[in-house]
Amino acid sequence: MSAQILIENIRMNQSIPKVGFVSLGCPKASSDSERILTQLRAEGYSISGSYQDSDLVVVNTCGFIDSAVQESLDAIGEALAENGKVIVTGCLGAKADVVQAAHPSVLAVTGPHALEEVMTAVHANLPKPHDPYTDLVPPQGVRLTPKHYAYLKISEGCNHRCSFCIIPSMRGDLVSRPIGEVMQEAENLVNAGVSELLVISQDTSAYGVDVKYRTGFWNGRPIKTRMTELARGLGDLGVWVRMHYVYPYPHVDEIIPLMADGFILPYLDVPFQHASPRILKAMKRPASSENNLARIKAWRDICPDITIRSTFITGFPGETEEDFQMLLDFLQEAELDRVGCFAYSAVDGAAANALPGAVPEEVKQERLARFMEVQEAISAEKLQRRVGRLETVLVDEVNGDEAIARTKSDAPEIDGVVYLADAEGLNPGDLVEVQITDADGHDLWGGPPGSI
């Protein structure tokens, strides 16, 4: 009997444990999921795509707002009904009493960023025989994203105490990953074919604060644990690098020249949240709308092609019509490129819940609609200016002679896309030059150069 046949017989005689996985929430939660999945595969567990074929199921939850809590509880309930053996992790897991009150039969509950605790629970409930032929994973690990882009988490937790947010109570204070480890992960991803790295954390601009910007090493050279140096190092890898969740600290100005010089994408995700100084103070957010407008102007002077994305909250406790009008005025003057907005939702445990002046739900929704109407007009006008231009896009999907791609201005899943015609021969992950032929308030259309 040959060695290969013997190996196959050994594999067939061993039952490889199968773990189902449900991942909810934001890209930071997805990054946690990827780490757990990588460890499961490294230890020889098989990842199953169905409840029925799984020996147990891990549910990575979100718990930031009430709707996310309910979605997570529903997902746990579905996994229990379909499989019966469920381990819960993630942000809602930080509120173990809530999970166990709703679903007392779960096997274990852990908080977010809890790889070791999750694996301990898996080991306790689904032991596995060691198999040296399956205990292997590729250097880039297991990913939930398409092969051509990946999220790169650089830190965990947050030192801020925004009154509407409970993230620090769930994920703790800032803990920066060693910069050599981050750079090695990035290099592994690029070597595996990733064309775009999306840098994420709770507060990207605070990277390294907790270790006093300690100098680390990557490929034998020193590199400081700091956002600017990280951005420059990632830029040397020769792929798109997109910065998310950047708190508006003064040193953020340092990375704008890197964008202008092409080291990283001219894209900045800065959650301003509001424009009224009084509301910003109640939110415990820094800066003022005047300072932010001046910063935006300065960024555009240095890098005219910069795309600025932000998020805002309407109907925050105490918000008056005057406060809201200040927010609309800020939108008109700032002319941001990509904007998300949410009506304030009371999150269990958030300090803002105790603030006076609760805004009625119908007023929140009416302001949200007015906000989006103003921003949609701004976005439509800015996108219309791009019709006729030649732009480099990253292909995400190909369907026959049509494709869906993104420009440098568009992050996956949250921003717009470019619908491409005459896309024969293109593949996901390709970077190609196209001509923009049409636009609406959110998306673009394009084709080969010379289409118009």
C-alpha positions as CSV (number, residue, x, y, z in Angstrom):
1,M,0.0,0.0,0.0
2,S,1.4,3.4,-1.0
3,A,2.0,6.1,1.6
4,Q,-0.6,8.4,-0.1
5,I,-3.3,5.7,0.1
6,L,-2.4,5.1,3.8
7,I,-2.7,8.8,4.5
8,E,-6.2,8.8,2.8
9,N,-7.3,5.8,4.8
10,I,-6.2,7.4,8.0
11,R,-8.2,10.5,7.1
12,M,-11.3,8.5,6.3
13,N,-11.1,6.6,9.5
14,Q,-10.9,9.8,11.5
15,S,-14.0,12.0,12.0
16,I,-12.8,15.6,11.5
17,P,-14.9,17.8,13.9
18,K,-17.0,20.4,12.0
19,V,-17.7,23.9,13.4
20,G,-20.3,26.2,11.9
21,F,-19.7,29.9,12.2
22,V,-22.0,32.9,12.1
23,S,-20.3,36.4,12.0
24,L,-22.3,39.5,12.7
25,G,-21.4,43.2,13.1
26,C,-18.7,45.5,11.8
27,P,-15.4,44.9,10.0
28,K,-13.7,44.8,13.4
29,A,-15.9,41.9,14.5
30,S,-15.2,40.3,11.1
31,S,-11.5,40.5,11.9
32,D,-12.1,38.8,15.2
33,S,-14.0,36.1,13.3
34,E,-11.1,35.6,10.9
35,R,-8.7,35.0,13.7
36,I,-11.0,32.4,15.3
37,L,-11.5,30.7,12.0
38,T,-7.8,30.7,11.3
39,Q,-7.1,29.1,14.7
40,L,-9.9,26.5,14.2
41,R,-8.4,25.5,10.8
42,A,-4.9,25.6,12.3
43,E,-6.0,23.0,14.8
44,G,-7.6,20.8,12.2
45,Y,-11.3,21.6,12.6
46,S,-13.3,21.7,9.5
47,I,-15.5,24.8,8.9
48,S,-19.0,23.8,7.9
49,G,-21.4,26.0,5.8
50,S,-24.6,24.5,7.3
51,Y,-26.1,24.0,10.8
52,Q,-27.0,20.4,10.0
53,D,-23.4,19.4,9.1
54,S,-21.8,21.1,12.1
55,D,-20.9,19.5,15.4
56,L,-21.3,22.9,17.1
57,V,-21.8,26.5,16.0
58,V,-19.9,29.7,17.1
59,V,-21.9,32.9,16.8
60,N,-19.9,36.1,16.8
61,T,-22.3,38.8,17.9
62,C,-22.8,42.6,17.7
63,G,-24.3,44.5,20.6
64,F,-23.8,48.2,19.8
65,I,-27.4,49.3,19.3
66,D,-30.7,47.7,20.2
67,S,-31.4,46.4,16.7
68,A,-28.0,44.7,16.6
69,V,-28.7,43.1,20.0
70,Q,-32.0,41.7,18.7
71,E,-30.3,40.5,15.5
72,S,-27.7,38.7,17.5
73,L,-30.2,37.1,19.9
74,D,-32.2,35.9,16.9
75,A,-29.1,34.4,15.3
76,I,-28.3,32.6,18.5
77,G,-31.8,31.3,18.7
78,E,-31.7,30.1,15.1
79,A,-28.4,28.3,15.7
80,L,-29.8,26.6,18.8
81,A,-33.0,25.5,17.0
82,E,-31.1,24.2,14.0
83,N,-28.1,22.7,15.7
84,G,-28.4,22.8,19.5
85,K,-24.8,23.3,20.5
86,V,-23.8,27.0,20.4
87,I,-20.9,29.1,21.7
88,V,-21.4,32.8,21.8
89,T,-18.7,35.4,21.5
90,G,-18.4,39.1,20.4
91,C,-19.7,42.4,21.8
92,L,-23.1,41.1,23.0
93,G,-21.1,38.3,24.8
94,A,-19.8,41.0,27.1
95,K,-23.3,41.1,28.5
96,A,-23.4,37.4,29.3
97,D,-26.5,37.9,31.5
98,V,-28.5,39.2,28.5
99,V,-27.5,36.2,26.4
100,Q,-28.1,33.6,29.1
101,A,-31.4,35.1,30.1
102,A,-32.6,34.8,26.5
103,H,-30.9,31.5,25.7
104,P,-29.9,29.6,28.9
105,S,-28.8,26.5,26.9
106,V,-25.8,28.1,25.1
107,L,-22.6,26.2,25.9
108,A,-20.4,29.2,26.7
109,V,-20.4,33.0,26.4
110,T,-17.3,35.1,25.9
111,G,-16.8,38.8,25.1
112,P,-15.1,40.3,22.0
113,H,-11.5,39.8,21.0
114,A,-11.5,36.5,23.0
115,L,-9.7,34.0,20.8
116,E,-8.3,31.9,23.7
117,E,-11.6,31.8,25.6
118,V,-13.5,30.7,22.4
119,M,-11.0,28.0,21.7
120,T,-11.1,26.8,25.3
121,A,-14.9,26.4,25.0
122,V,-14.5,24.6,21.6
123,H,-12.0,22.2,23.1
124,A,-14.3,21.5,26.1
125,N,-17.3,20.7,23.9
126,L,-15.7,19.3,20.7
127,P,-12.4,17.6,21.3
128,K,-10.5,16.6,18.2
129,P,-7.8,14.0,17.4
130,H,-4.6,15.5,16.2
131,D,-4.0,15.2,12.5
132,P,-0.7,16.6,11.2
133,Y,-2.0,16.5,7.6
134,T,-4.9,18.8,8.3
135,D,-3.4,21.1,11.0
136,L,-2.2,23.5,8.4
137,V,-3.4,26.9,7.2
138,P,-1.9,29.3,4.6
139,P,0.3,32.2,6.0
140,Q,-2.5,34.8,5.4
141,G,-4.9,32.8,7.6
142,V,-8.6,32.2,6.9
143,R,-10.5,35.3,5.5
144,L,-14.2,36.1,5.3
145,T,-13.6,38.7,2.6
146,P,-13.0,38.1,-1.1
147,K,-9.5,37.1,-2.0
148,H,-8.6,40.6,-3.4
149,Y,-9.2,42.7,-0.3
150,A,-8.7,42.3,3.4
151,Y,-9.3,44.1,6.7
152,L,-6.1,44.7,8.7
153,K,-6.9,45.3,12.4
154,I,-4.1,47.3,14.1
155,S,-5.5,47.6,17.6
156,E,-8.3,46.7,20.0
157,G,-10.3,48.8,22.4
158,C,-10.6,52.6,22.8
159,N,-9.5,55.2,25.3
160,H,-12.3,57.6,24.6
161,R,-15.6,57.7,26.5
162,C,-18.1,59.1,24.0
163,S,-21.4,59.4,25.8
164,F,-23.3,57.5,23.1
165,C,-20.9,54.6,22.9
166,I,-20.4,51.4,25.0
167,I,-17.5,50.0,23.0
168,P,-14.9,50.6,25.8
169,S,-17.0,48.7,28.3
170,M,-17.1,45.7,25.9
171,R,-13.7,45.9,24.3
172,G,-11.6,47.7,26.9
173,D,-9.0,50.4,26.6
174,L,-6.7,50.8,23.6
175,V,-4.3,47.9,23.0
176,S,-2.1,48.3,19.9
177,R,-0.8,45.3,18.1
178,P,3.0,45.2,17.6
179,I,3.8,47.0,14.4
180,G,6.1,44.2,13.2
181,E,3.2,41.7,13.6
182,V,0.9,44.1,11.7
183,M,3.3,44.6,8.9
184,Q,4.0,40.9,8.6
185,E,0.3,40.1,8.3
186,A,0.0,42.8,5.7
187,E,2.9,41.4,3.7
188,N,1.4,37.9,3.9
189,L,-1.9,39.2,2.6
190,V,-0.2,40.9,-0.3
191,N,1.8,37.8,-1.2
192,A,-1.5,35.9,-1.2
193,G,-2.9,38.2,-3.9
194,V,-4.7,40.9,-1.9
195,S,-4.9,44.2,-3.9
196,E,-6.4,46.3,-1.1
197,L,-5.8,46.6,2.6
198,L,-8.4,48.3,4.7
199,V,-6.9,49.5,8.0
200,I,-9.4,49.2,10.9
201,S,-9.5,49.6,14.7
202,Q,-11.7,51.5,17.1
203,D,-9.4,54.5,16.8
204,T,-6.8,54.2,14.1
205,S,-5.2,57.6,14.8
206,A,-4.4,56.5,18.4
207,Y,-2.4,53.6,17.2
208,G,0.7,53.3,19.5
209,V,-0.4,55.7,22.2
210,D,-0.6,52.9,24.7
211,V,3.0,51.8,24.1
212,K,4.3,55.4,23.8
213,Y,4.9,54.9,20.1
214,R,7.5,52.2,20.8
215,T,9.9,51.4,18.0
216,G,9.4,47.9,16.6
217,F,11.1,46.0,13.8
218,W,9.9,44.7,10.4
219,N,12.3,42.9,8.0
220,G,15.2,43.9,10.1
221,R,14.5,47.7,10.0
222,P,13.2,49.9,12.8
223,I,9.7,51.3,12.5
224,K,7.7,53.3,15.1
225,T,4.4,52.1,16.4
226,R,2.5,55.1,15.1
227,M,-0.1,55.7,12.4
228,T,2.1,57.8,10.1
229,E,4.9,55.3,10.1
230,L,2.5,52.5,9.6
231,A,0.8,54.2,6.7
232,R,4.2,54.8,5.1
233,G,5.2,51.1,5.6
234,L,2.0,49.8,4.2
235,G,2.3,52.1,1.2
236,D,5.6,50.4,0.4
237,L,3.8,47.1,-0.2
238,G,2.5,48.4,-3.6
239,V,-1.3,47.8,-3.0
240,W,-4.2,50.1,-2.2
241,V,-4.2,51.1,1.5
242,R,-7.4,52.6,2.9
243,M,-7.6,54.3,6.3
244,H,-10.8,53.8,8.4
245,Y,-12.0,55.1,11.8
246,V,-9.6,58.0,12.0
247,Y,-10.2,60.2,15.0
248,P,-9.5,63.9,14.1
249,Y,-6.2,64.3,16.1
250,P,-3.8,67.0,14.9
251,H,-1.2,64.4,13.7
252,V,-3.8,63.1,11.2
253,D,-2.5,66.0,9.0
254,E,0.8,64.1,8.6
255,I,-0.7,61.3,6.4
256,I,-2.4,63.7,3.9
257,P,1.0,64.2,2.1
258,L,1.3,60.4,1.9
259,M,-2.0,60.4,0.0
260,A,-0.9,63.2,-2.3
261,D,2.2,61.3,-3.1
262,G,0.4,58.0,-3.8
263,F,1.6,56.0,-0.9
264,I,-1.9,55.4,0.4
265,L,-5.3,56.0,-1.0
266,P,-6.6,59.6,-0.9
267,Y,-9.4,58.4,1.4
268,L,-10.1,59.4,5.0
269,D,-12.9,58.0,7.1
270,V,-13.4,60.5,10.0
271,P,-16.5,60.2,12.2
272,F,-17.4,63.8,12.9
273,Q,-20.8,62.8,14.4
274,H,-22.2,66.4,14.6
275,A,-21.4,70.1,14.1
276,S,-23.1,71.8,17.0
277,P,-20.5,72.6,19.7
278,R,-23.1,72.1,22.4
279,I,-24.0,68.6,21.1
280,L,-20.4,67.7,20.5
281,K,-19.7,68.5,24.1
282,A,-22.6,66.4,25.3
283,M,-21.3,63.6,23.1
284,K,-17.8,64.1,24.6
285,R,-16.4,64.5,21.2
286,P,-13.4,66.8,20.4
287,A,-13.0,69.8,18.1
288,S,-15.7,72.1,16.7
289,S,-17.3,72.5,13.3
290,E,-15.1,75.6,12.6
291,N,-11.9,73.7,13.3
292,N,-13.1,70.7,11.3
293,L,-14.0,72.9,8.3
294,A,-10.5,74.5,8.5
295,R,-8.9,71.0,8.6
296,I,-10.9,69.8,5.6
297,K,-9.9,72.8,3.6
298,A,-6.2,72.3,4.5
299,W,-6.5,68.6,3.6
300,R,-7.9,69.5,0.2
301,D,-5.3,72.1,-0.4
302,I,-2.6,69.4,0.0
303,C,-4.5,66.6,-1.7
304,P,-7.2,67.9,-4.0
305,D,-8.4,64.4,-4.8
306,I,-9.0,63.3,-1.2
307,T,-12.3,61.6,-0.5
308,I,-13.7,62.3,3.0
309,R,-16.2,59.9,4.5
310,S,-18.0,60.6,7.8
311,T,-20.8,59.5,10.0
312,F,-23.3,61.6,11.9
313,I,-26.1,61.2,14.5
314,T,-29.4,63.1,14.4
315,G,-31.8,63.4,17.3
316,F,-29.1,63.1,20.0
317,P,-30.6,64.0,23.5
318,G,-30.9,67.8,23.8
319,E,-30.6,68.5,20.0
320,T,-32.7,71.5,19.1
321,E,-33.7,72.7,15.7
322,E,-31.0,75.2,15.9
323,D,-28.4,72.5,16.6
324,F,-29.7,70.5,13.7
325,Q,-29.6,73.5,11.3
326,M,-25.9,73.9,12.3
327,L,-25.3,70.3,11.2
328,L,-27.0,71.0,7.8
329,D,-25.0,74.2,7.4
330,F,-21.8,72.2,8.1
331,L,-22.8,69.6,5.4
332,Q,-23.4,72.3,2.8
333,E,-20.0,74.0,3.5
334,A,-17.9,70.8,4.0
335,E,-19.2,69.1,0.9
336,L,-18.2,65.7,2.2
337,D,-18.0,62.9,-0.4
338,R,-19.4,59.9,1.5
339,V,-21.7,60.2,4.5
340,G,-23.7,57.9,6.7
341,C,-26.2,59.0,9.2
342,F,-28.2,57.4,12.0
343,A,-31.1,58.5,14.2
344,Y,-30.0,58.3,17.8
345,S,-30.8,55.0,19.5
346,A,-30.5,54.6,23.2
347,V,-27.9,51.9,23.8
348,D,-28.1,50.0,27.1
349,G,-25.3,51.2,29.3
350,A,-24.5,54.4,27.4
351,A,-24.1,57.6,29.5
352,A,-26.1,59.6,26.9
353,N,-29.3,57.8,28.0
354,A,-29.3,59.9,31.2
355,L,-29.1,63.2,29.4
356,P,-32.1,65.5,29.4
357,G,-34.1,66.6,26.3
358,A,-34.9,63.2,24.7
359,V,-35.9,63.9,21.1
360,P,-39.2,62.3,20.0
361,E,-38.7,59.4,17.6
362,E,-40.7,61.1,14.8
363,V,-38.5,64.1,15.1
364,K,-35.4,62.0,14.9
365,Q,-36.6,60.3,11.7
366,E,-37.7,63.6,10.2
367,R,-34.3,65.1,10.8
368,L,-32.6,62.0,9.4
369,A,-34.7,62.3,6.2
370,R,-33.8,66.0,5.8
371,F,-30.1,65.3,6.5
372,M,-30.0,62.6,3.8
373,E,-31.9,64.8,1.3
374,V,-29.2,67.5,1.7
375,Q,-26.3,65.1,1.5
376,E,-27.7,63.2,-1.5
377,A,-27.9,66.4,-3.5
378,I,-24.2,67.1,-2.5
379,S,-23.1,63.6,-3.4
380,A,-25.0,63.6,-6.7
381,E,-23.4,66.9,-7.8
382,K,-19.9,65.7,-6.8
383,L,-20.3,62.4,-8.6
384,Q,-21.7,64.2,-11.7
385,R,-18.4,66.1,-11.9
386,R,-16.6,62.8,-12.5
387,V,-18.5,61.9,-15.6
388,G,-16.0,61.8,-18.5
389,R,-12.9,61.3,-16.3
390,L,-10.5,58.3,-16.6
391,E,-10.3,56.5,-13.2
392,T,-8.5,53.4,-11.9
393,V,-11.0,51.0,-10.4
394,L,-10.7,47.7,-8.5
395,V,-12.9,44.9,-9.9
396,D,-15.1,43.2,-7.2
397,E,-17.4,41.0,-9.3
398,V,-17.7,39.9,-12.9
399,N,-20.9,38.6,-14.5
400,G,-20.5,37.9,-18.2
401,D,-19.6,41.1,-20.0
402,E,-20.6,43.2,-17.0
403,A,-18.7,43.9,-13.8
404,I,-18.9,45.8,-10.5
405,A,-15.9,47.7,-9.4
406,R,-14.9,50.5,-7.0
407,T,-12.8,53.6,-7.4
408,K,-10.3,54.9,-4.9
409,S,-13.1,56.8,-3.3
410,D,-15.2,53.8,-2.4
411,A,-14.7,51.3,0.4
412,P,-16.4,47.9,0.0
413,E,-20.0,47.5,1.3
414,I,-20.4,51.1,2.7
415,D,-19.7,53.3,-0.3
416,G,-20.7,53.4,-3.9
417,V,-19.7,51.1,-6.8
418,V,-18.9,51.5,-10.5
419,Y,-21.1,49.4,-12.9
420,L,-18.9,48.5,-15.9
421,A,-20.0,47.5,-19.4
422,D,-17.8,45.7,-21.9
423,A,-16.0,43.9,-19.1
424,E,-14.9,40.8,-21.0
425,G,-11.6,39.4,-19.7
426,L,-11.7,41.1,-16.3
427,N,-11.4,39.2,-13.1
428,P,-12.0,40.1,-9.4
429,G,-9.0,41.9,-8.1
430,D,-7.9,43.5,-11.4
431,L,-7.0,47.2,-11.3
432,V,-8.1,48.7,-14.6
433,E,-8.5,52.2,-16.1
434,V,-12.1,53.1,-17.1
435,Q,-14.0,56.1,-18.3
436,I,-16.9,57.3,-16.2
437,T,-20.0,57.6,-18.4
438,D,-22.8,58.3,-15.9
439,A,-23.6,58.9,-12.2
440,D,-26.5,59.2,-9.7
441,G,-26.5,60.1,-6.1
442,H,-24.5,57.1,-5.0
443,D,-23.0,55.1,-7.8
444,L,-21.1,55.5,-11.1
445,W,-21.2,53.8,-14.5
446,G,-18.3,53.3,-16.7
447,G,-16.6,51.5,-19.6
448,P,-13.4,51.2,-21.5
449,P,-11.5,54.5,-22.2
450,G,-13.2,56.2,-25.1
451,S,-16.7,55.2,-24.1
452,I,-17.9,58.8,-24.4
